[in-house]
Amino acid sequence: MSSASGVTVEMRSNLIEPNRVSPEPRASNQGQQYSKGSELRPTSSGLGCCGYLLVALAVLLTLLTLPLSMLVFIKIIKEYERAVIFRLGRIVSGRAKGPGLFLIVPCVDQIRIVDLRTLMFDVPPQAILTRDSVTVSVDAVVYYKVVNPILSVTAVSDVDSSTKYLAQTTLRNVLGSRTLSEILSERDAMSQSISSILDEATDPWGVKVERVEVKDVRLPQQLQRSMAAEAEANRDAKAKVIAADGEMKASRSLKEAADIMSESPAALQLRYLQTLTTISAEKNSTVIFPLPIEILSHFNAGRTKVG
């Protein structure tokens, strides 16, 4: 009889504890205070006479149905999971169980398994009107994880869906206060701003937003054509300025070269022969007849005398 009572006490108090691990971030005060201004409070009072009676009956039923009941009251969860146990609607011990092996009381305990790994989701493309009245379509990706399993179960009905919808509204609000040029050139700053706002908003839910990245910014086709035409016009203007600058520098160099060659007729003749050498080096069908410039000067002198 004493051994049976010992087993009953062990089942009621869940003395078989899981493997001890370091507490999760922001979960050191689990069961003491959930969030600022929250009405949720840890289970400090007892279950009451009826509650204890139901637990005792459940434990007795479990002992009578051994070893088949072992399939029900023995639970094992993985390293990256935690179990939030509700006993008659109240959180047991104010903290999550796991990882490893632990016991529950059948019929009176309910379990919610929470995944502590980093999760991600895509924010669908959002049509956003920027501050300078330009409509753009922006999508993003959000990385988050649960750091307080109890808050993720008790503070919000569906933590995943709530985080997704909050990310969509936050993306629209933040980008709606920026101009198009800021959205295109300051993606890192916008991602950090969205991440900090999301992290602060989801903190009462026991969620940590690790990273937010803006994936793509889609512009209307007409705006894309206008921006492309503007960029092409800017490139053409810069090319014309560069060509004009090169022509001016080339004309100055040619003037200096002409002044130097005019001082020595032999230099001009050597330049002429060098040009002929360059032309003849290539394979072409051009026939060149060298004609001394002095002959042309005699013809010009004769026409002057006739005139």
Backbone bond lengths (Angstrom), bond angles and torsions (degrees), N, CA, C in turn:
res aa  C-N    CA-C-N  psi(-1)  N-CA   C-N-CA  omega(-1)  CA-C   N-CA-C  phi
1 M - - - 1.463 - - 1.510 111.12 -
2 S 1.311 115.52 -37.96 1.480 119.27 179.07 1.504 111.24 -65.46
3 S 1.326 116.61 -38.41 1.469 118.22 179.53 1.508 110.77 -65.78
4 A 1.342 118.52 -37.33 1.462 121.06 178.94 1.504 110.81 -64.72
5 S 1.373 116.24 -42.38 1.455 117.95 178.55 1.507 111.49 -64.59
6 G 1.341 116.45 -35.41 1.469 119.22 177.68 1.510 112.02 -63.51
7 V 1.328 116.36 -40.86 1.461 120.22 177.59 1.508 110.86 -64.98
8 T 1.363 115.73 -37.72 1.469 119.35 179.26 1.513 111.56 -63.27
9 V 1.314 117.25 -45.14 1.453 120.51 177.92 1.514 111.02 -61.92
10 E 1.318 115.66 -39.63 1.478 119.46 -179.98 1.518 110.63 -64.49
11 M 1.339 117.28 -40.85 1.458 120.52 -179.65 1.511 110.66 -68.33
12 R 1.324 118.47 -38.31 1.451 120.89 -175.92 1.509 112.08 -72.19
13 S 1.274 117.87 -33.26 1.465 120.64 -175.19 1.501 113.85 -99.04
14 N 1.370 116.28 -2.73 1.471 119.30 179.46 1.527 111.02 52.85
15 L 1.333 114.44 56.55 1.453 118.01 -176.86 1.507 112.64 -72.90
16 I 1.311 118.96 -19.88 1.471 120.32 178.06 1.514 107.39 -78.20
17 E 1.302 115.76 104.15 1.465 121.26 -176.79 1.516 109.86 -90.84
18 P 1.338 118.85 150.48 1.468 122.06 174.70 1.508 110.96 -72.01
19 N 1.354 114.08 172.78 1.459 119.24 178.18 1.510 110.07 -60.29
20 R 1.304 115.91 132.26 1.456 121.19 -178.64 1.536 109.39 -72.32
21 V 1.304 117.55 129.67 1.464 122.59 174.52 1.508 107.90 -130.66
22 S 1.309 115.73 166.02 1.451 120.25 179.18 1.513 109.07 -65.56
23 P 1.326 119.36 142.72 1.469 121.79 -177.05 1.515 110.86 -66.15
24 E 1.335 114.55 151.06 1.449 119.77 -179.87 1.521 109.31 -70.96
25 P 1.344 117.57 156.69 1.457 120.07 176.92 1.520 110.45 -59.73
26 R 1.309 115.33 143.51 1.446 124.13 178.69 1.513 112.48 58.77
27 A 1.336 118.07 20.43 1.450 120.76 179.47 1.518 111.47 -121.19
28 S 1.340 117.89 16.57 1.449 120.94 -176.89 1.520 111.95 -70.34
29 N 1.340 117.28 -25.60 1.450 120.63 -179.24 1.515 111.59 -108.11
30 Q 1.333 116.93 32.52 1.448 119.54 178.38 1.519 109.05 -63.61
31 G 1.342 114.55 135.74 1.453 119.84 179.42 1.510 113.49 86.29
32 Q 1.328 119.17 -5.84 1.450 121.69 178.98 1.523 111.09 -103.94
33 Q 1.347 116.29 -47.88 1.453 119.70 178.90 1.513 107.44 -156.14
34 Y 1.313 119.13 121.37 1.450 122.27 -172.97 1.520 111.30 -77.83
35 S 1.286 119.41 -52.23 1.458 122.24 -179.91 1.512 108.47 -160.43
36 K 1.353 114.12 165.72 1.443 119.71 179.91 1.526 109.50 -69.78
37 G 1.298 116.11 130.18 1.447 120.70 178.64 1.511 114.15 75.75
38 S 1.307 119.07 3.50 1.461 120.88 -178.87 1.511 109.66 -80.45
39 E 1.342 115.37 146.01 1.450 119.91 178.25 1.522 111.80 -87.16
40 L 1.328 117.93 -6.89 1.454 120.60 -179.62 1.518 109.54 -75.08
41 R 1.295 117.05 136.42 1.454 122.14 179.91 1.524 108.48 -133.52
42 P 1.330 118.59 150.67 1.454 120.89 178.36 1.515 111.44 -64.82
43 T 1.323 115.01 159.67 1.453 120.96 179.80 1.520 108.62 -81.92
44 S 1.321 115.60 96.36 1.463 119.79 179.92 1.529 111.71 -100.22
45 S 1.334 116.54 -28.81 1.455 118.98 179.70 1.518 109.73 -84.83
46 G 1.331 116.11 164.94 1.445 121.35 -178.98 1.515 111.74 -75.93
47 L 1.326 114.76 178.20 1.450 120.93 179.69 1.521 112.64 -81.13
48 G 1.299 117.42 -10.12 1.455 120.05 -176.24 1.519 111.63 87.81
49 C 1.308 115.73 169.38 1.463 119.75 -177.42 1.520 111.97 -62.82
50 C 1.336 115.89 -44.31 1.469 118.58 179.52 1.524 111.22 -65.01
51 G 1.318 116.20 -38.34 1.457 119.31 179.86 1.510 112.10 -63.43
52 Y 1.329 115.93 -48.00 1.459 119.32 179.05 1.532 111.10 -63.82
53 L 1.309 117.29 -33.60 1.463 120.29 178.56 1.529 110.74 -66.41
54 L 1.337 116.32 -42.53 1.457 119.82 178.52 1.526 111.38 -65.70
55 V 1.334 116.57 -39.59 1.463 119.83 178.09 1.518 110.25 -63.82
56 A 1.337 117.50 -42.44 1.467 120.78 179.53 1.520 111.24 -63.73
57 L 1.331 117.19 -40.93 1.456 120.07 177.65 1.532 111.01 -64.74
58 A 1.352 116.97 -39.36 1.463 120.14 178.91 1.519 111.11 -65.52
59 V 1.337 116.99 -40.87 1.461 120.68 178.01 1.528 110.42 -64.76
60 L 1.328 116.57 -42.50 1.466 119.87 179.01 1.522 111.15 -62.92
61 L 1.328 116.62 -42.53 1.459 120.35 177.91 1.520 111.06 -62.99
62 T 1.332 116.07 -36.81 1.465 120.27 178.22 1.523 111.09 -64.80
63 L 1.340 116.04 -42.43 1.460 119.35 -179.54 1.531 111.78 -68.02
64 L 1.319 116.68 -34.74 1.462 119.71 -179.79 1.524 112.54 -70.72
65 T 1.321 116.40 -25.46 1.474 120.03 -177.05 1.524 112.23 -100.85
66 L 1.326 117.55 12.06 1.472 118.94 174.93 1.525 109.62 -62.39
67 P 1.328 120.31 147.41 1.473 127.88 -0.28 1.532 114.08 -90.33
68 L 1.359 117.08 2.94 1.467 118.68 -179.03 1.525 111.96 -64.04
69 S 1.317 116.86 -32.60 1.466 119.74 -178.28 1.522 112.67 -68.88
70 M 1.334 118.11 -14.33 1.469 120.01 178.09 1.520 111.31 -62.67
71 L 1.331 116.56 -26.52 1.468 119.46 177.90 1.524 111.73 -70.08
72 V 1.317 117.16 -14.80 1.463 121.51 -175.70 1.525 111.81 -103.89
73 F 1.327 118.15 -44.98 1.470 118.88 -172.31 1.521 113.51 -92.24
74 I 1.325 119.63 -7.29 1.459 121.30 175.72 1.531 108.42 -99.37
75 K 1.314 116.05 122.27 1.457 121.98 -178.35 1.530 109.80 -123.85
76 I 1.324 115.70 145.38 1.472 122.72 177.68 1.518 107.52 -132.92
77 I 1.312 116.31 128.29 1.461 121.30 176.46 1.523 109.33 -124.59
78 K 1.313 115.41 158.03 1.463 122.10 -173.91 1.523 111.81 -77.84
79 E 1.344 114.34 172.24 1.459 120.89 -176.46 1.527 112.08 -62.38
80 Y 1.326 117.43 -35.12 1.462 121.09 -175.79 1.525 112.22 -93.05
81 E 1.322 118.64 13.42 1.459 122.06 -179.03 1.525 110.38 -120.66
82 R 1.323 115.12 155.68 1.458 122.34 172.97 1.525 108.05 -133.96
83 A 1.324 116.31 149.82 1.460 122.62 -178.31 1.527 109.28 -114.73
84 V 1.319 115.23 123.81 1.465 121.64 173.79 1.523 107.08 -98.15
85 I 1.339 116.73 118.70 1.467 122.08 -174.19 1.531 109.28 -104.27
86 F 1.310 115.77 127.92 1.463 122.61 174.39 1.527 107.81 -108.75
87 R 1.312 115.74 118.86 1.465 121.32 176.88 1.523 108.69 -107.34
88 L 1.300 114.92 109.70 1.465 121.39 -174.61 1.529 110.80 55.32
89 G 1.328 115.61 38.71 1.461 121.33 177.32 1.504 115.25 86.89
90 R 1.348 119.00 -3.74 1.459 122.18 -179.11 1.528 109.93 -110.78
91 I 1.332 115.48 144.11 1.463 119.78 179.13 1.521 109.61 -71.18
92 V 1.318 116.02 130.99 1.457 121.43 -178.47 1.520 109.74 -78.99
93 S 1.303 117.02 125.29 1.473 124.72 173.51 1.517 113.33 64.01
94 G 1.328 118.56 2.69 1.458 119.85 178.02 1.494 115.15 66.97
95 R 1.311 120.41 16.51 1.454 122.53 179.89 1.520 109.15 -147.36
96 A 1.320 115.80 160.84 1.460 121.21 -179.41 1.525 110.05 -83.94
97 K 1.324 116.00 149.46 1.452 122.60 179.56 1.525 109.79 -95.81
98 G 1.327 115.20 151.01 1.451 120.37 174.20 1.511 111.79 116.08
99 P 1.320 115.38 169.53 1.466 126.73 -1.11 1.531 111.64 -84.10
100 G 1.332 116.41 170.95 1.448 121.03 177.18 1.524 112.22 108.72
101 L 1.333 115.47 -146.13 1.463 122.87 -174.07 1.517 110.33 -104.38
102 F 1.329 115.77 138.23 1.453 121.16 174.72 1.531 107.86 -153.28
103 L 1.345 114.93 168.04 1.460 121.27 -176.79 1.515 110.48 -112.27
104 I 1.315 115.28 149.27 1.449 121.69 173.06 1.529 108.09 -127.85
105 V 1.320 115.94 166.73 1.461 121.57 176.29 1.517 107.29 -101.41
106 P 1.303 118.72 111.95 1.466 120.44 -178.61 1.525 111.85 -57.86
107 C 1.333 114.97 153.37 1.462 124.59 175.69 1.527 113.69 75.94
108 V 1.320 118.42 -24.44 1.468 119.48 -179.05 1.532 112.16 -116.82
109 D 1.310 118.30 -12.60 1.462 122.25 -179.39 1.522 110.31 -106.94
110 Q 1.319 115.44 138.38 1.456 123.10 172.69 1.525 108.70 -122.32
111 I 1.334 116.44 141.88 1.465 121.68 -174.22 1.526 109.78 -118.37
112 R 1.315 115.45 136.05 1.464 122.35 170.12 1.523 107.47 -120.24
113 I 1.331 117.28 118.53 1.464 122.51 180.00 1.522 109.00 -89.84
114 V 1.329 116.52 130.42 1.464 122.78 -178.59 1.521 108.34 -118.09
115 D 1.326 116.67 131.51 1.461 123.28 178.74 1.519 108.88 -89.83
116 L 1.340 116.79 126.06 1.465 122.10 -178.32 1.525 113.20 -96.16
117 R 1.322 118.14 1.11 1.463 120.35 179.77 1.530 110.88 -73.68
118 T 1.330 114.47 160.14 1.462 119.85 176.81 1.529 109.74 -71.79
119 L 1.313 115.86 126.14 1.457 122.80 -179.59 1.526 109.41 -111.66
120 M 1.306 115.90 161.57 1.468 120.77 179.19 1.518 109.70 -141.28
121 F 1.317 114.47 156.38 1.461 120.90 173.92 1.524 108.59 -152.98
122 D 1.328 114.87 153.45 1.457 121.69 178.40 1.524 109.23 -91.89
123 V 1.321 115.62 131.71 1.460 120.62 172.61 1.525 107.90 -81.97
124 P 1.318 119.09 120.90 1.471 119.86 -178.98 1.525 111.34 -58.44
125 P 1.328 117.72 155.57 1.480 120.01 178.94 1.523 111.22 -55.88
126 Q 1.319 115.31 128.18 1.451 122.37 -178.05 1.527 109.48 -110.64
127 A 1.336 116.89 126.58 1.467 121.78 175.21 1.523 108.29 -78.86
128 I 1.326 116.38 115.29 1.462 122.28 -172.35 1.525 108.84 -122.42
129 L 1.324 116.47 135.42 1.460 122.92 173.47 1.520 107.85 -96.75
130 T 1.320 117.17 113.59 1.459 121.76 -176.44 1.527 110.77 -73.53
131 R 1.307 115.38 175.08 1.456 120.52 -178.32 1.519 112.51 -66.31
132 D 1.343 117.53 -27.94 1.462 120.97 177.68 1.533 111.70 -96.17
133 S 1.354 116.79 25.51 1.470 123.44 171.36 1.524 112.52 62.71
134 V 1.323 116.93 45.41 1.454 122.64 174.78 1.531 107.73 -119.47
135 T 1.321 116.44 129.84 1.461 121.26 179.98 1.526 109.83 -89.57
136 V 1.325 116.26 122.21 1.461 122.04 179.25 1.527 108.35 -129.22
137 S 1.319 115.52 158.35 1.464 122.63 176.62 1.521 108.33 -114.57
138 V 1.327 116.01 120.93 1.468 121.79 -173.30 1.524 108.63 -126.19
139 D 1.329 116.82 135.30 1.464 121.81 171.59 1.516 109.22 -126.15
140 A 1.336 115.66 160.70 1.470 120.85 -174.40 1.521 108.91 -149.41
141 V 1.340 114.94 174.02 1.459 122.36 175.90 1.529 107.54 -131.48
142 V 1.341 115.98 139.15 1.462 122.52 -175.24 1.526 108.93 -122.93
143 Y 1.341 116.32 133.61 1.463 123.39 175.81 1.537 107.90 -113.19
144 Y 1.320 116.58 127.97 1.463 120.87 -177.94 1.526 109.25 -149.34
145 K 1.325 115.08 166.21 1.466 120.72 176.16 1.517 109.28 -152.32
146 V 1.321 115.71 158.30 1.458 122.78 178.39 1.527 108.67 -88.83
147 V 1.326 116.49 125.43 1.462 121.10 179.00 1.529 111.90 -110.70
148 N 1.314 117.89 -14.31 1.463 121.71 177.36 1.521 107.61 -132.03
149 P 1.334 118.09 96.26 1.473 120.12 -175.96 1.518 113.75 -59.77
150 I 1.329 118.12 -36.68 1.464 120.23 -176.89 1.523 110.70 -66.21
151 L 1.339 117.29 -44.44 1.459 120.12 178.58 1.521 111.41 -65.09
152 S 1.321 117.48 -37.39 1.461 119.93 -179.28 1.522 112.47 -65.60
153 V 1.354 116.89 -20.41 1.462 120.66 179.50 1.523 111.65 -98.12
154 T 1.328 117.14 -38.98 1.461 120.68 -172.97 1.521 114.06 -94.85
155 A 1.332 118.53 -25.87 1.466 120.58 -174.98 1.519 113.06 -88.99
156 V 1.326 119.26 -19.41 1.463 122.11 -177.37 1.522 107.47 -146.82
157 S 1.338 115.82 145.83 1.470 119.51 -176.11 1.524 111.82 -71.12
158 D 1.336 117.22 -44.00 1.468 121.57 -179.95 1.522 107.45 -137.81
159 V 1.321 116.24 100.11 1.463 119.81 -173.01 1.525 111.67 -67.40
160 D 1.321 118.48 -34.30 1.466 120.57 -178.89 1.526 111.48 -67.87
161 S 1.330 117.05 -50.06 1.471 120.12 -179.98 1.526 111.12 -65.29
162 S 1.319 117.38 -39.24 1.464 120.01 179.72 1.522 111.07 -62.99
163 T 1.328 116.66 -41.66 1.469 119.71 178.53 1.524 111.05 -65.64
164 K 1.318 118.05 -38.02 1.462 121.29 179.76 1.526 111.48 -64.65
165 Y 1.328 116.81 -48.40 1.465 119.47 -179.45 1.518 111.60 -66.98
166 L 1.319 117.04 -35.99 1.462 119.57 177.47 1.523 110.74 -66.45
167 A 1.324 117.82 -36.77 1.467 120.79 177.49 1.530 111.08 -64.12
168 Q 1.321 117.67 -38.57 1.466 120.54 179.04 1.528 111.25 -64.25
169 T 1.315 116.65 -47.75 1.467 119.37 -179.49 1.528 111.65 -66.84
170 T 1.326 116.91 -38.34 1.469 119.61 178.74 1.522 110.84 -65.26
171 L 1.335 117.60 -39.78 1.462 120.93 177.84 1.527 110.85 -61.33
172 R 1.319 117.52 -43.87 1.463 120.25 179.14 1.522 111.68 -66.07
173 N 1.327 117.31 -41.30 1.466 119.92 -177.89 1.514 112.08 -66.87
174 V 1.334 116.77 -42.60 1.468 119.80 -176.55 1.530 111.00 -70.90
175 L 1.338 117.09 -47.11 1.458 119.45 -178.48 1.515 112.13 -72.02
176 G 1.333 118.01 -25.22 1.461 119.95 177.65 1.517 113.60 -68.25
177 S 1.323 117.24 -18.42 1.469 121.25 178.33 1.527 112.48 -95.17
178 R 1.325 118.49 7.10 1.456 122.89 179.28 1.524 110.32 -113.91
179 T 1.326 115.36 156.59 1.455 120.86 173.93 1.524 109.88 -84.73
180 L 1.334 115.45 168.77 1.466 119.26 -178.02 1.520 111.39 -63.91
181 S 1.310 117.02 -41.21 1.473 119.66 179.94 1.524 110.87 -64.09
182 E 1.336 118.62 -37.10 1.461 120.93 178.04 1.531 111.04 -68.07
183 I 1.330 117.22 -38.09 1.465 120.12 178.90 1.527 110.72 -64.61
184 L 1.331 117.09 -38.41 1.456 120.16 -177.31 1.523 112.82 -78.28
185 S 1.327 118.29 -28.03 1.460 120.63 -173.34 1.522 114.05 -106.49
186 E 1.336 119.17 -15.15 1.471 121.50 -174.66 1.531 110.65 -124.10
187 R 1.325 115.96 52.45 1.470 119.47 -178.63 1.524 111.68 -67.99
188 D 1.321 117.73 -39.40 1.468 119.88 -178.59 1.521 111.26 -63.69
189 A 1.329 116.29 -43.81 1.464 119.42 179.79 1.524 111.10 -64.67
190 M 1.320 116.94 -40.29 1.468 120.01 178.32 1.525 111.45 -65.60
191 S 1.338 116.97 -40.33 1.463 120.04 179.38 1.527 110.78 -62.73
192 Q 1.323 117.23 -42.59 1.459 120.12 178.33 1.524 111.74 -65.35
193 S 1.335 116.79 -38.54 1.460 120.16 178.94 1.527 111.03 -65.01
194 I 1.337 116.98 -44.95 1.466 120.46 178.83 1.526 110.59 -63.70
195 S 1.337 116.98 -40.77 1.458 120.89 -179.37 1.525 111.54 -63.19
196 S 1.329 117.34 -43.68 1.469 120.04 -179.52 1.528 111.25 -66.43
197 I 1.343 117.32 -39.21 1.471 119.87 179.12 1.534 110.53 -66.13
198 L 1.328 116.46 -43.85 1.467 119.80 178.64 1.524 111.69 -63.82
199 D 1.334 116.52 -42.30 1.465 119.80 -178.39 1.531 110.94 -62.96
200 E 1.323 115.87 -40.80 1.467 119.31 179.05 1.529 111.23 -67.82
201 A 1.335 117.01 -37.70 1.465 119.72 -177.98 1.523 112.41 -73.47
202 T 1.334 117.56 -32.76 1.464 120.42 -178.23 1.524 113.24 -92.47
203 D 1.308 118.80 -0.20 1.465 120.74 178.67 1.529 112.71 -60.30
204 P 1.345 119.95 -40.74 1.487 118.07 176.20 1.515 113.49 -65.77
205 W 1.319 118.46 -14.32 1.466 121.17 177.81 1.519 112.74 -92.32
206 G 1.330 118.41 0.28 1.457 121.18 -177.67 1.504 113.42 75.57
207 V 1.347 117.81 28.00 1.459 123.14 -177.31 1.517 109.05 -116.64
208 K 1.325 116.75 139.18 1.455 124.03 176.52 1.520 108.79 -114.64
209 V 1.330 117.05 115.38 1.466 121.86 176.56 1.523 107.60 -85.50
210 E 1.324 116.27 114.02 1.456 121.15 -174.38 1.528 112.93 -85.57
211 R 1.333 116.38 -38.60 1.471 118.05 -172.44 1.526 109.25 -159.63
212 V 1.321 114.84 143.46 1.460 122.55 174.11 1.530 107.42 -132.52
213 E 1.322 116.27 128.51 1.465 121.16 -179.40 1.531 109.32 -126.88
214 V 1.337 115.48 129.13 1.464 121.12 173.75 1.526 107.83 -79.61
215 K 1.322 117.08 118.26 1.459 121.21 -173.88 1.527 112.28 -82.57
216 D 1.324 117.52 -53.11 1.461 119.85 -171.76 1.522 109.09 -148.51
217 V 1.337 114.59 144.22 1.460 122.66 175.27 1.528 106.95 -120.18
218 R 1.316 116.46 111.64 1.467 121.19 -177.54 1.522 109.31 -101.30
219 L 1.336 114.70 128.85 1.456 121.53 179.76 1.528 109.71 -103.39
220 P 1.342 118.64 155.05 1.464 120.37 174.41 1.527 111.34 -61.28
221 Q 1.329 116.16 151.80 1.463 120.56 -177.37 1.531 111.84 -60.71
222 Q 1.309 117.48 -40.96 1.461 120.07 -179.78 1.518 110.97 -64.09
223 L 1.333 116.37 -40.44 1.466 119.40 178.17 1.524 110.76 -67.49
224 Q 1.321 117.67 -37.58 1.460 120.07 176.79 1.525 111.39 -61.33
225 R 1.355 117.22 -42.78 1.464 119.76 178.35 1.524 111.29 -64.97
226 S 1.330 116.32 -40.15 1.476 119.28 179.13 1.529 111.01 -64.11
227 M 1.337 116.08 -43.93 1.465 119.06 179.45 1.521 111.13 -66.67
228 A 1.339 117.68 -36.71 1.461 120.07 177.72 1.522 111.08 -65.83
229 A 1.349 117.28 -41.58 1.464 120.12 177.81 1.522 110.92 -64.10
230 E 1.335 116.34 -40.56 1.470 119.09 178.43 1.530 111.31 -64.18
231 A 1.329 116.36 -43.31 1.467 119.14 178.91 1.526 111.20 -64.72
232 E 1.344 117.10 -39.44 1.466 119.82 178.91 1.520 111.01 -65.81
233 A 1.333 116.99 -39.10 1.467 119.61 177.65 1.530 111.12 -64.64
234 N 1.315 116.84 -39.87 1.464 119.58 177.79 1.518 111.28 -64.32
235 R 1.352 116.72 -40.60 1.464 119.27 178.20 1.529 111.52 -65.81
236 D 1.333 117.28 -40.18 1.467 120.02 178.53 1.522 111.11 -64.31
237 A 1.338 116.41 -40.99 1.467 119.33 179.06 1.529 110.91 -63.36
238 K 1.332 116.25 -42.91 1.467 119.23 178.42 1.526 111.26 -64.96
239 A 1.343 116.91 -38.27 1.468 119.81 179.32 1.521 110.98 -65.27
240 K 1.340 117.47 -40.84 1.466 119.89 178.66 1.526 111.68 -65.48
241 V 1.322 116.16 -39.04 1.474 119.12 177.93 1.519 110.59 -64.32
242 I 1.338 116.20 -42.31 1.467 119.80 179.66 1.524 110.84 -65.67
243 A 1.368 117.29 -40.92 1.464 120.28 178.95 1.524 111.17 -65.24
244 A 1.336 116.54 -41.79 1.466 119.08 178.62 1.522 111.15 -64.51
245 D 1.306 117.05 -39.88 1.468 120.55 177.33 1.520 110.71 -63.00
246 G 1.353 116.19 -40.57 1.466 118.99 177.56 1.518 112.60 -65.98
247 E 1.342 117.29 -39.60 1.465 120.07 177.74 1.524 111.32 -63.32
248 M 1.312 116.71 -39.95 1.463 119.78 179.54 1.528 110.89 -64.91
249 K 1.330 116.79 -43.52 1.464 118.90 178.40 1.525 110.86 -67.06
250 A 1.349 117.78 -37.30 1.462 120.23 179.57 1.516 111.39 -66.92
251 S 1.349 116.73 -39.69 1.478 119.11 179.16 1.523 111.33 -64.72
252 R 1.330 117.07 -37.47 1.461 119.74 176.86 1.533 110.61 -64.38
253 S 1.323 116.13 -41.83 1.466 119.03 179.78 1.522 111.27 -66.68
254 L 1.354 117.33 -40.04 1.467 120.23 178.31 1.518 111.35 -65.48
255 K 1.323 115.73 -37.76 1.473 117.98 177.66 1.518 111.30 -63.35
256 E 1.320 116.63 -43.42 1.466 119.74 178.21 1.533 110.74 -63.65
257 A 1.355 116.87 -41.12 1.468 119.63 178.79 1.521 111.37 -65.19
258 A 1.334 117.10 -40.10 1.469 119.92 178.75 1.522 111.47 -64.42
259 D 1.332 116.73 -38.86 1.469 119.65 177.91 1.519 111.24 -63.07
260 I 1.331 115.99 -38.32 1.475 119.23 -179.28 1.531 110.49 -70.93
261 M 1.352 116.79 -42.42 1.469 120.02 -178.57 1.523 112.42 -69.21
262 S 1.332 116.29 -30.42 1.464 118.59 -179.66 1.520 112.16 -65.97
263 E 1.295 117.95 -23.01 1.455 121.61 179.30 1.527 112.23 -76.71
264 S 1.354 118.56 -19.56 1.469 122.20 -178.71 1.528 108.78 -137.17
265 P 1.362 119.57 109.69 1.473 121.83 177.68 1.526 112.20 -60.45
266 A 1.342 117.57 -31.72 1.464 120.27 179.91 1.517 111.24 -64.15
267 A 1.318 117.91 -34.94 1.456 121.24 178.84 1.524 110.61 -64.00
268 L 1.341 115.82 -39.03 1.460 118.89 177.98 1.522 111.79 -66.44
269 Q 1.336 116.91 -38.27 1.455 120.50 178.33 1.530 111.02 -67.05
270 L 1.330 117.35 -39.39 1.468 120.66 177.48 1.527 111.17 -64.76
271 R 1.303 116.70 -38.14 1.469 119.33 177.46 1.528 110.58 -65.12
272 Y 1.328 115.60 -37.76 1.456 120.13 178.04 1.526 110.68 -63.38
273 L 1.338 116.55 -44.54 1.467 119.95 178.70 1.532 111.68 -66.25
274 Q 1.313 117.43 -35.13 1.463 120.57 177.46 1.525 111.28 -65.00
275 T 1.314 116.76 -38.40 1.461 120.50 176.53 1.518 111.44 -63.67
276 L 1.343 116.21 -41.07 1.467 119.69 177.16 1.518 111.18 -62.77
277 T 1.317 117.60 -40.10 1.462 121.21 178.61 1.520 111.64 -62.57
278 T 1.318 116.35 -40.48 1.466 120.52 179.55 1.526 111.36 -65.60
279 I 1.327 116.87 -39.84 1.460 120.18 -179.29 1.524 110.96 -69.45
280 S 1.325 117.17 -40.49 1.466 120.66 -177.22 1.519 112.79 -73.59
281 A 1.326 118.35 -16.15 1.461 120.12 -179.31 1.527 111.77 -70.70
282 E 1.298 118.37 -23.57 1.460 121.53 -178.96 1.523 110.32 -91.96
283 K 1.324 116.44 150.58 1.458 121.83 179.55 1.529 109.05 -82.62
284 N 1.291 115.45 106.47 1.462 120.72 178.52 1.529 109.22 -150.90
285 S 1.305 115.20 173.42 1.465 121.78 -178.12 1.523 112.38 -101.83
286 T 1.283 116.62 21.27 1.466 120.01 -179.38 1.531 110.07 -81.10
287 V 1.335 115.20 130.98 1.471 121.51 177.69 1.514 108.11 -104.79
288 I 1.308 116.26 124.80 1.455 121.75 -174.97 1.520 108.58 -112.30
289 F 1.305 116.12 129.94 1.472 122.58 174.58 1.520 107.82 -113.44
290 P 1.293 117.16 106.18 1.473 118.98 178.30 1.527 111.09 -62.44
291 L 1.280 116.92 132.06 1.468 122.76 -179.61 1.523 107.80 -131.02
292 P 1.287 116.79 113.50 1.473 119.23 -179.94 1.526 111.02 -59.45
293 I 1.287 115.05 140.75 1.463 120.21 -179.29 1.516 111.34 -68.39
294 E 1.377 118.69 -24.98 1.459 121.09 -179.38 1.531 111.94 -64.10
295 I 1.329 116.60 -31.98 1.477 118.87 178.39 1.519 110.09 -63.50
296 L 1.322 116.29 -42.93 1.453 119.34 178.22 1.521 111.40 -63.36
297 S 1.320 115.96 -34.47 1.463 118.03 178.39 1.535 111.39 -66.61
298 H 1.367 118.11 -35.34 1.476 120.02 176.48 1.518 111.27 -65.98
299 F 1.352 117.10 -40.66 1.453 120.00 177.73 1.519 110.86 -62.01
300 N 1.285 116.84 -41.73 1.463 119.91 179.89 1.521 110.92 -65.72
301 A 1.327 116.91 -34.71 1.470 119.97 178.43 1.532 110.51 -68.14
302 G 1.395 116.01 -38.59 1.459 118.74 -179.99 1.517 111.61 -66.64
303 R 1.319 118.28 -38.70 1.445 120.20 178.90 1.520 110.96 -66.84
304 T 1.289 115.95 -32.70 1.457 118.55 178.86 1.534 111.07 -66.60
305 K 1.349 116.22 -40.91 1.475 118.09 179.43 1.534 110.67 -67.22
306 V 1.347 116.15 -39.56 1.490 118.61 179.36 1.518 110.51 -63.21
307 G 1.311 116.64 -42.03 1.458 120.46 179.46 1.512 111.34 -65.24
